[in-house]
Amino acid sequence: MQAYQITLSLQSAFATSLKGDTLFGQLCWAIRNRLGEAALNQCLEGYTNNQPFAVVSDAFPDGYLPLPKLPSCFYQLPEGEDRKAVKKLAWLPKIELQKPLKEWLGHAVNAKTIASVSNTCTSDAGGSDAHVATKAATSTATNHTTSLSEKHPQPHNTINRQTNTTGEGGFAPYSIEQEWFVPGLRWTVYILLDTERLNVEDCQQCLADIGAFGFGKDASIGMGKFQIDAFQEQPLPAQNNANACLTLAPCAPQGLGFDSQHSYYQLFTRFGRHGDIAVHQEGKPFKNPVLLAQTAAVFSTPPPTSGFIGQGIGGKGDLSKTLAATVHQGYAPVIAINVNFRDCP
C-alpha cells in the first residue's frame, strides 16, 4: 500500500469529529456515489481478511502528531510545569519525532500554543475578501482560545410543511451543537491506499466530494465542509530502531496477540449509524456498537511493513441488519516508534 499525506482547510463548522473510521465510512459512500456500487464492492473484497483497500487516519493539526497515551513514567517531566499544565501537552511537533521518546513531553505543546501560531499566521496572510469572510464566520475562535475548537448551540426550527409554520410538540424549536475550529489552522490526514483497487485520482476526487457536500452529521445544512490543499505521496513518519506502534486512528486490537503487559490505550464504544441513502432504507439506521482503542494507542509489536494494524469489522450482517455487507474500519495507520519498556515496569 502507498502512503499519502492530505492537507485540509476547513470551510465551515462541524457536527461530527474528523475521526479516521468515520472518514473511511464516508469515503465508501463517496466511491459508491461517484464510481458505482460495483466499484465499491470490488474495493471491499477481502476487507475483513486483513486486505483493506484504504486505511484512513484522524485529522491532526498540520505539523503535529498526537502524543502517545503512555503513563508518565515513560517521560521526563518538564521542569517548572505543574501537573495540570503537563496533562494539556497533547501534541508533538513532527520535527521532534526522532528525539528519544522519553524527551517528547518536553517538546510537546498544548492546544493554546497551536491556536496562537495559527492565528498569527492568519493575521499575516493579508486581508482578502475570502480571508475576512473566513475570520468572520469563525469569530468564536479567538487568539485567547485554550483549545483547537469551540462548541456552540445553533438554534433551529422544524417546519410543519402543511401549515408552513412551526408548531407545538414535534414542531418546537431545537438546537444543534456546532464545533468551530481555529481559523487559519490546516489539518493533516494520512491514508494508506491500495492503488490497484482505487487509484489516486479517484480517491482524491471522492474525498473532494465529501468536502464539497459536507462531512458527517448535518452536512445537508452546511456542516462539515473542507477543501483539499495538498495530496502528496509521502511515507508515514517513523523513528529509527522501532519496536512499537503508535496508532493514528481508532482501531480494533482484540484477538491479535499484542503484548497486554506493554500495550497502552483508552477504550471507547462507537455507536455508529448509517449515512447517505441508507438512513432512509427499511430497517434501523443504527449499527451494532463497536469497542475500539482510541487514537494515540501504543502497542508493543514490531511495526508491520503494511503500515497499519487492527482488523476489519462487520460483513455478513455482523454489524448491521439493514445492510448485511456493512463494514467498519478497525484498522489504523501507525507510526513506528522506539519505546524503552523497562522505563515503566
C-alpha positions in Angstrom: 0.0 0.0 0.0 1.1 3.5 -0.8 1.1 6.2 1.9 -0.2 9.7 1.3 -0.5 12.9 3.3 -3.5 15.1 2.7 -3.7 18.7 3.8 -7.2 20.1 4.5 -8.6 23.6 5.1 -11.9 23.6 7.0 -14.6 25.7 5.4 -17.4 25.5 8.0 -18.4 24.3 11.4 -18.5 20.6 12.1 -21.1 18.4 13.8 -19.0 15.2 13.7 -15.4 14.8 14.6 -12.9 14.1 11.8 -12.0 10.6 13.0 -10.4 8.0 10.7 -13.1 5.4 11.0 -15.9 7.8 10.2 -14.0 9.4 7.3 -13.4 5.9 5.9 -17.2 5.2 6.0 -17.9 8.5 4.2 -15.2 7.6 1.6 -17.1 4.3 0.9 -20.3 6.2 0.3 -18.4 8.7 -2.0 -17.0 5.8 -4.0 -20.5 4.3 -4.4 -22.0 7.7 -5.5 -19.2 8.6 -8.0 -17.9 5.3 -9.3 -20.9 2.9 -8.7 -21.7 0.1 -6.3 -19.8 -2.5 -8.3 -16.6 -0.4 -7.8 -17.2 -0.2 -4.1 -17.8 -3.9 -3.8 -14.5 -4.5 -5.7 -12.7 -2.2 -3.3 -14.2 -4.0 -0.2 -13.2 -7.5 -1.3 -11.2 -9.2 1.5 -11.7 -6.2 3.8 -12.3 -8.3 6.9 -9.4 -10.6 6.0 -6.6 -8.1 6.5 -6.9 -6.7 3.0 -8.2 -3.2 3.2 -8.2 -1.0 0.1 -7.7 2.1 2.3 -6.8 2.9 5.9 -7.5 6.4 7.0 -6.2 8.4 9.9 -7.8 11.1 12.1 -7.2 14.7 11.1 -4.4 16.3 13.1 -3.2 19.9 13.2 -0.7 20.4 10.3 2.8 19.7 11.5 1.9 17.9 14.7 1.3 14.3 15.8 -0.7 13.0 18.8 1.4 12.4 21.9 1.3 8.7 22.8 -1.1 7.7 25.6 1.6 6.4 27.9 2.0 6.5 31.7 4.1 9.4 33.0 6.9 7.1 34.0 7.9 6.8 30.3 8.6 10.6 30.1 11.0 13.1 31.6 8.6 15.6 33.2 9.3 19.2 32.1 10.8 21.4 34.8 8.7 24.1 36.3 5.4 22.8 34.9 2.5 22.0 37.2 0.5 18.7 36.9 -2.5 20.4 35.2 -0.3 22.1 32.6 1.6 18.9 31.8 -1.7 17.0 31.2 -2.6 19.5 28.5 0.5 18.8 26.5 -1.1 16.6 23.8 0.7 17.4 20.5 4.2 16.6 19.4 5.8 18.7 16.7 6.6 16.4 13.8 10.1 17.7 13.6 10.8 16.4 17.1 9.9 12.8 16.2 13.4 11.5 16.0 14.2 12.7 19.6 14.1 9.8 22.2 10.5 9.2 23.3 11.5 9.9 26.9 12.1 13.5 25.9 8.9 14.0 23.9 6.9 15.5 26.8 9.4 18.3 27.0 8.9 19.1 23.3 5.1 18.7 23.3 2.7 21.6 23.1 -0.9 22.3 24.2 -3.8 23.4 22.0 -3.4 27.0 23.0 0.1 27.1 21.5 -1.1 25.7 18.2 -4.0 28.1 18.2 -1.8 31.1 18.8 0.6 30.1 16.0 -2.4 29.6 13.6 -3.9 32.9 14.5 -0.5 34.7 13.9 -0.2 33.1 10.5 -3.8 34.0 9.6 -3.2 37.6 10.6 -0.1 37.8 8.4 -1.9 36.3 5.4 -3.4 39.5 4.2 -6.9 40.9 4.1 -8.6 39.4 1.1 -12.4 39.1 1.0 -12.3 35.4 1.4 -9.9 35.7 4.4 -12.2 38.3 6.0 -15.2 36.1 5.4 -13.5 33.1 7.0 -12.5 35.1 10.0 -16.0 36.5 10.4 -17.5 33.0 10.2 -15.1 31.7 12.8 -15.1 34.6 15.1 -15.9 32.4 18.1 -12.3 31.0 18.0 -10.2 33.9 19.3 -6.5 34.4 19.9 -7.1 33.6 23.5 -8.6 30.2 23.0 -7.3 27.3 25.0 -8.4 24.6 22.6 -8.4 24.0 18.9 -12.2 24.4 18.6 -15.2 25.8 20.4 -18.7 24.4 20.5 -21.8 26.5 20.4 -25.5 25.6 20.1 -27.2 26.7 16.9 -31.0 27.3 17.2 -33.2 25.6 14.6 -36.9 25.2 13.9 -38.7 22.3 12.4 -41.3 23.4 9.9 -44.8 21.8 9.5 -45.0 21.6 5.7 -48.8 21.5 5.8 -49.1 24.9 7.6 -45.6 26.3 6.8 -45.2 27.3 10.4 -43.5 26.0 13.5 -45.8 24.4 16.0 -46.2 22.6 19.3 -44.6 19.3 20.4 -42.6 17.8 17.5 -42.5 21.2 15.7 -41.0 23.1 18.6 -37.6 24.9 18.2 -34.5 22.9 19.0 -30.7 23.4 18.9 -27.8 21.6 17.3 -24.2 21.8 18.7 -21.7 23.1 16.2 -17.9 22.9 16.5 -15.9 25.8 15.1 -12.2 25.3 14.7 -9.4 27.9 15.0 -9.4 30.0 11.8 -6.4 29.5 9.5 -5.4 26.2 11.0 -4.8 23.5 8.4 -5.2 19.8 9.1 -3.4 16.7 8.0 -4.9 13.3 7.2 -2.8 10.2 6.4 -4.1 7.5 4.2 -2.7 4.1 3.1 -4.1 3.2 -0.3 -4.1 0.1 -2.5 -3.8 1.9 -5.8 -4.7 -1.2 -7.8 -8.2 -1.2 -6.3 -8.7 2.6 -6.0 -6.3 4.9 -7.9 -5.0 8.1 -6.5 -7.1 10.4 -8.8 -10.4 8.7 -7.9 -9.5 8.7 -4.2 -8.7 12.4 -4.3 -11.9 13.2 -6.2 -14.0 11.2 -3.7 -12.5 13.0 -0.8 -13.1 16.3 -2.5 -16.7 15.2 -3.0 -17.0 14.7 0.8 -15.6 18.1 1.4 -17.9 19.8 -1.1 -21.1 18.1 0.2 -20.1 18.1 3.9 -18.7 15.6 6.3 -20.8 13.8 9.0 -23.9 15.0 10.7 -25.9 17.9 9.3 -24.0 18.0 6.1 -27.2 18.9 4.3 -27.5 22.1 6.2 -23.9 23.2 5.6 -21.8 21.4 8.3 -18.5 19.6 7.7 -17.2 21.3 4.6 -13.5 21.3 3.7 -11.2 21.6 0.8 -8.1 19.7 -0.1 -5.0 21.9 -0.3 -2.5 19.1 -1.0 -2.5 15.3 -1.7 1.1 14.0 -1.7 2.7 10.6 -1.7 4.8 10.5 1.5 5.9 7.7 3.8 4.4 7.6 7.2 6.6 9.3 9.9 8.8 6.8 11.7 11.5 6.5 14.3 14.7 4.6 13.9 15.1 1.2 15.6 11.3 1.0 16.2 9.8 -1.7 18.4 6.3 -0.5 18.9 3.4 1.2 17.0 1.6 4.5 17.7 -1.9 4.5 16.1 -3.3 7.4 14.1 -6.9 6.3 14.2 -9.2 4.2 16.4 -8.6 0.5 15.9 -9.8 -2.9 17.0 -6.9 -4.8 18.6 -9.0 -7.6 20.0 -7.6 -11.1 19.5 -4.5 -10.0 17.6 -2.0 -11.3 20.1 -0.5 -8.0 21.2 1.6 -8.0 24.4 -1.0 -6.9 27.0 1.7 -6.0 29.5 3.2 -3.5 27.2 0.2 -2.1 25.3 -1.4 1.2 26.4 -4.7 2.5 25.1 -8.0 4.1 26.1 -11.2 2.2 25.2 -14.4 3.8 23.8 -17.5 2.5 22.2 -18.5 3.6 18.8 -22.3 3.8 18.4 -22.4 4.1 14.7 -25.3 4.8 12.3 -25.7 4.5 8.6 -25.3 7.5 6.4 -26.2 8.7 2.9 -29.3 6.9 1.4 -29.1 4.0 3.9 -30.7 6.3 6.5 -33.9 6.1 4.5 -33.9 2.3 3.8 -36.1 -0.1 5.6 -34.8 -1.3 8.9 -32.8 0.5 11.7 -30.4 3.3 10.9 -28.2 2.3 13.8 -25.3 -0.2 13.6 -24.3 -2.6 16.4 -21.9 -0.9 18.9 -18.2 -1.5 18.4 -15.5 -1.4 21.1 -12.3 0.4 19.9 -9.0 1.6 21.2 -8.8 5.3 20.9 -6.2 7.1 18.7 -2.7 7.5 20.0 -2.6 4.0 21.5 0.8 2.2 21.8 1.2 -1.5 21.1 4.3 -3.4 21.7 4.7 -5.2 18.4 7.2 -4.9 15.5 5.9 -2.2 13.1 4.3 -4.1 10.1 5.5 -3.4 6.6 1.9 -2.8 5.6 1.9 0.4 7.7 -1.3 -0.5 9.7 -2.5 -2.7 12.5 -6.0 -3.8 13.5 -8.8 -5.6 11.7 -11.8 -5.0 9.6 -15.2 -5.3 11.4 -18.5 -6.4 10.1 -19.7 -8.1 6.9 -22.3 -10.9 6.7 -24.7 -9.0 8.9 -22.4 -8.8 11.9 -22.5 -5.0 12.1 -25.8 -4.1 10.5 -29.2 -5.7 10.0 -30.1 -3.1 7.4 -27.1 -3.6 5.1 -25.5 -7.0 5.8 -22.3 -6.1 3.9 -21.6 -3.1 6.1 -18.0 -3.0 7.5 -16.3 -0.6 9.9 -12.7 0.5 9.8 -11.0 -1.3 12.7 -7.6 -0.7 11.1 -5.3 2.3 11.9 -2.2 3.7 10.2 0.7 3.5 12.6 3.9 5.4 13.3 6.9 3.2 14.1 8.3 4.3 17.5 11.0 3.1 19.8 9.8 2.6 23.4 12.1 1.5 26.3 9.5 -0.6 28.2 12.0 -1.1 31.0 11.4 2.6 31.9 8.0 1.7 33.3 7.9 -1.9 34.5 
